[in-house]
Amino acid sequence: MIDAHHHLWDPSRRDYPWMSGAALAPIRRPYGLPELRAATSATGTVLVQTVSSVEETREFLRTASESDGLIKGVVGWVDLTAPDVADVLAELREGPGGHLLVGIRHQVQDEPDDEWLARPDVVRGLRAVASAGLAYDLLVLVHQLKTARQVVADLPDARFVLDHAAKPPVASGLMEPWATEIEGLAELDNVTCKISGLVTEASWTDWTPGQLQPYVEHVLEYFGAERVMFGSDWPVCLLAATYGEVVETTKDFTSGLSGDEQSYIYESTAQKVYRLKP
């Protein structure tokens, strides 16, 4: 199994603005490579950025290169709006662990401008990411999906990955407008979707698999298993569930699929989209 979405962090060394507040206190502690090894059942993982920091990306690449093959790829961060974004990407690729850079992500969900992704300077940066042979992870909310679809359609040669299925409103049980927006995005074949982060979109204290299931089934229906990948979103998931609970719940949802379909979700899609080395 490849876990296509997890994080590492150390609040004693770096500030994580999104981690403020009492609710996030349970995970406001260091999570490094030893903790990952103890938690994961995956044979390979993809480590994803947590802050807007090129230095964090450099650290993640070094960590991945020292992981004895466990971390097979890093989705890092660069300033997409910077005129020298292509040079920064090249520098990262040439540095320690640079061969493990497989994608870029920006926390678009935190941008006050709902159309931030479509800004000309951002689109120029996305073109540079695609030209470098890297995927781009879409961290967007439901109300930003329309703009995301526009950008994905305008850049057919780029590879996009929708993180956390755009964070559907699991806690409320509502399907719309999320479901319709997902259907529209799934029409574009250069985007895939991660089944990840859903437990923390539900009630952290009393969620049930049945509350998650309609959202997972909708993603599978419209993206198809060949364009879906599994991600634990560890250690964020610990707010609501253990690593094992996330894995087992997802496997229960996919148990009725064929062996090939399950292989896509738990291995092949991530390998293909992120171009992971064996």
Secondary structure as the mmCIF struct_conf table of DSSP 4:
data_model
#
loop_
_struct_conf.conf_type_id
_struct_conf.id
_struct_conf.beg_label_comp_id
_struct_conf.beg_label_asym_id
_struct_conf.beg_label_seq_id
_struct_conf.end_label_comp_id
_struct_conf.end_label_asym_id
_struct_conf.end_label_seq_id
STRN STRN1 ILE A 2 HIS A 6
STRN STRN2 TRP A 9 TRP A 9
TURN_TY1_P TURN_TY1_P1 PRO A 11 ARG A 13
BEND BEND1 ARG A 14 ARG A 14
HELX_RH_3T_P HELX_RH_3T_P1 PRO A 17 MET A 19
BEND BEND2 GLY A 21 GLY A 21
HELX_RH_3T_P HELX_RH_3T_P2 ALA A 22 ILE A 27
BEND BEND3 ARG A 29 ARG A 29
STRN STRN3 TYR A 31 TYR A 31
HELX_RH_AL_P HELX_RH_AL_P1 LEU A 33 ALA A 39
BEND BEND4 THR A 43 THR A 43
STRN STRN4 GLY A 44 VAL A 48
BEND BEND5 VAL A 51 SER A 52
HELX_RH_AL_P HELX_RH_AL_P2 VAL A 54 SER A 65
TURN_TY1_P TURN_TY1_P2 GLU A 66 GLY A 69
BEND BEND6 LEU A 70 LEU A 70
STRN STRN5 ILE A 71 GLY A 76
TURN_TY1_P TURN_TY1_P3 LEU A 80 THR A 81
BEND BEND7 ALA A 82 ALA A 82
TURN_TY1_P TURN_TY1_P4 PRO A 83 ASP A 84
HELX_RH_AL_P HELX_RH_AL_P3 VAL A 85 GLU A 94
BEND BEND8 GLY A 95 GLY A 95
TURN_TY1_P TURN_TY1_P5 PRO A 96 GLY A 97
HELX_RH_3T_P HELX_RH_3T_P3 GLY A 98 LEU A 100
STRN STRN6 LEU A 101 HIS A 106
HELX_RH_3T_P HELX_RH_3T_P4 VAL A 108 ASP A 110
BEND BEND9 PRO A 112 PRO A 112
TURN_TY1_P TURN_TY1_P6 ASP A 114 GLU A 115
HELX_RH_3T_P HELX_RH_3T_P5 TRP A 116 ALA A 118
BEND BEND10 ARG A 119 ARG A 119
HELX_RH_AL_P HELX_RH_AL_P4 PRO A 120 SER A 131
TURN_TY1_P TURN_TY1_P7 ALA A 132 GLY A 133
STRN STRN7 ALA A 135 LEU A 138
HELX_RH_3T_P HELX_RH_3T_P6 VAL A 142 GLN A 144
HELX_RH_AL_P HELX_RH_AL_P5 LEU A 145 ASP A 154
TURN_TY1_P TURN_TY1_P8 PRO A 156 ASP A 157
BEND BEND11 ALA A 158 ALA A 158
STRN STRN8 PHE A 160 LEU A 162
HELX_RH_3T_P HELX_RH_3T_P7 ASP A 163 ALA A 166
TURN_TY1_P TURN_TY1_P9 VAL A 170 GLY A 173
TURN_TY1_P TURN_TY1_P10 GLU A 176 PRO A 177
HELX_RH_AL_P HELX_RH_AL_P6 TRP A 178 ALA A 186
TURN_TY1_P TURN_TY1_P11 GLU A 187 GLU A 187
BEND BEND12 LEU A 188 LEU A 188
TURN_TY1_P TURN_TY1_P12 ASP A 189 ASN A 190
STRN STRN9 VAL A 191 ILE A 195
BEND BEND13 GLY A 197 GLY A 197
HELX_RH_3T_P HELX_RH_3T_P8 VAL A 199 GLU A 201
BEND BEND14 ALA A 202 ALA A 202
TURN_TY1_P TURN_TY1_P13 TRP A 204 ASP A 206
HELX_RH_AL_P HELX_RH_AL_P7 PRO A 209 PHE A 223
HELX_RH_3T_P HELX_RH_3T_P9 ALA A 225 ARG A 227
STRN STRN10 VAL A 228 PHE A 230
STRN STRN11 TRP A 234 TRP A 234
TURN_TY1_P TURN_TY1_P14 PRO A 235 PRO A 235
HELX_RH_3T_P HELX_RH_3T_P10 VAL A 236 LEU A 239
TURN_TY1_P TURN_TY1_P15 ALA A 240 ALA A 240
HELX_RH_AL_P HELX_RH_AL_P8 TYR A 243 THR A 254
TURN_TY1_P TURN_TY1_P16 SER A 255 GLY A 256
BEND BEND15 LEU A 257 LEU A 257
HELX_RH_AL_P HELX_RH_AL_P9 GLY A 259 SER A 263
HELX_RH_PI_P HELX_RH_PI_P1 TYR A 264 SER A 268
HELX_RH_AL_P HELX_RH_AL_P10 THR A 269 TYR A 274
TURN_TY1_P TURN_TY1_P17 ARG A 275 ARG A 275
#
